[in-house]
Amino acid sequence: MKFNVSSTALCNRLQTISRVQSNKSSLPILDCILFELSAGNLSMTASDSETTIVTNLEVNDVEGEGRFAIESKQLINSIKEISDQPITFNINPATFQVEVNYQNGKYNLMGQNAAEYPVPADSEEAGASLTVGADLLLDGITRSLFATADDELRPQMNGIFFDILPEYLTLVASDGHKLVRDRLLTVHGDEARSFILPKKPSLLLKTILPKEDGDVQIDFNDRNAKVQLANYRICCRLIEGRYPNYNSVIPTDNPFRVTVDRMAFISALRRVSVFASASSSLIKLHIENNTLTVSAQDIDFSTSAEESVMCEYDGNPMSIGFNGPFLLEVLGSVTSPDVVLELADPSRAGVIVPAEQSESEDLIMLLMPMMLQD
């Protein structure tokens, strides 16, 4: 077997798909990338047994067809040091010896028999499908991913919940402390269906989608999903189980509304949170007379900080406490210049929404409060 390919194009694809590989593979062959050469096309596959990613690349000067596997780290580390130029692969189908020739030299690598490589769990027998614009899906995943949990007791919380309705698609993520509900109003399903996409394929999509255009098709059934992009295909096992009723925990009657400049709020939080207790990360917000006062203290070390930010608020004075890092994560995932904090009392969850939203989206973020010490 023989083929010629661009070193830069090959390296970019290899680095992208290798992200799925685990540091501790259950099968030694999963440390490799599977190559399949057929009809002038090179297919490359990487997997951790739960999630599989496939990409295709056009190659030139092809001789023969076949399958082989190469250990990914050594291959990627060698290819990425070659400047942008055509490189030639020569593979001995009997011994799987691989010779890589480039302008000023050559590499000799030892390949492996591809027969041991596991076949990905594809969802060809998908019960339903969903089509989403690449930019919309990227925005939804980016806004939701930070709120997913790492909970062995509640695995359903460890991914992004896709709640598909004929009216719109809702992406939900929560770890019990914070919750994101992002409705994509221009995406419609044929019927009411849902699935939970695990964190790893979600992270892969977050990496790949900025390079993609057009629509993304997701075919899924009760166990598996296949995500088809222009240059990649991701097959993954879904998280089984029922996702909690997220709508029931979102307060609908928060009478106090605070509108504040998002970046000014973030800057104040970053400065003040340096002085928060390391054990609790408690940040106190006090709202009164169009002023939002951000404060923190660490009693153990007798340190404290306080800073005021101008806001729009005409309600009664009130104070509420939040976990500083969680609040920064929520504010950091919003893109609008101003945000609105909808509050009821210090013991109820605060709702954070963009002050301005596009007509195609309805984003709500929820953050549980912390008890304030008198």
HELIX and SHEET records of a PDB file:
HELIX    1   1 SER A    7  ILE A   17  1                                  11    
HELIX    2   2 SER A   18  VAL A   20  5                                   3    
HELIX    3   3 PRO A   28  ASP A   31  5                                   4    
HELIX    4   4 SER A   72  ILE A   79  1                                   8    
HELIX    5   5 ALA A  114  GLU A  116  5                                   3    
HELIX    6   6 ALA A  134  LEU A  145  1                                  12    
HELIX    7   7 PRO A  155  ASN A  158  5                                   4    
HELIX    8   8 LYS A  199  ILE A  208  1                                  10    
HELIX    9   9 LEU A  209  LYS A  211  5                                   3    
HELIX   10  10 TYR A  246  VAL A  249  5                                   4    
HELIX   11  11 ARG A  262  SER A  273  1                                  12    
HELIX   12  12 ILE A  299  PHE A  301  5                                   3    
HELIX   13  13 GLY A  324  GLY A  332  1                                   9    
SHEET    1   A 5 ASN A  60  GLU A  63  0                                        
SHEET    2   A 5 LYS A   2  SER A   6 -1                                        
SHEET    3   A 5 PRO A  86  ILE A  91 -1                                        
SHEET    4   A 5 GLN A  97  TYR A 102 -1                                        
SHEET    5   A 5 GLY A 105  MET A 110 -1                                        
SHEET    1   B 8 GLY A  66  GLU A  71  0                                        
SHEET    2   B 8 CYS A  32  SER A  38 -1                                        
SHEET    3   B 8 ASN A  41  SER A  47 -1                                        
SHEET    4   B 8 THR A  51  GLU A  58 -1                                        
SHEET    5   B 8 TYR A 232  ARG A 237 -1                                        
SHEET    6   B 8 ASN A 224  GLN A 228 -1                                        
SHEET    7   B 8 ASP A 215  PHE A 220 -1                                        
SHEET    8   B 8 ALA A 128  GLY A 133 -1                                        
SHEET    1   C12 ARG A 193  PRO A 198  0                                        
SHEET    2   C12 GLY A 159  ILE A 164 -1                                        
SHEET    3   C12 LEU A 169  SER A 174 -1                                        
SHEET    4   C12 LYS A 178  LEU A 184 -1                                        
SHEET    5   C12 GLU A 361  LEU A 367 -1                                        
SHEET    6   C12 GLY A 350  PRO A 354 -1                                        
SHEET    7   C12 ASP A 338  LEU A 343 -1                                        
SHEET    8   C12 PHE A 256  ASP A 261 -1                                        
SHEET    9   C12 THR A 303  GLU A 312 -1                                        
SHEET   10   C12 THR A 291  ASP A 298 -1                                        
SHEET   11   C12 LEU A 282  GLU A 288 -1                                        
SHEET   12   C12 MET A 318  ASN A 323 -1                                        
END                                                                             
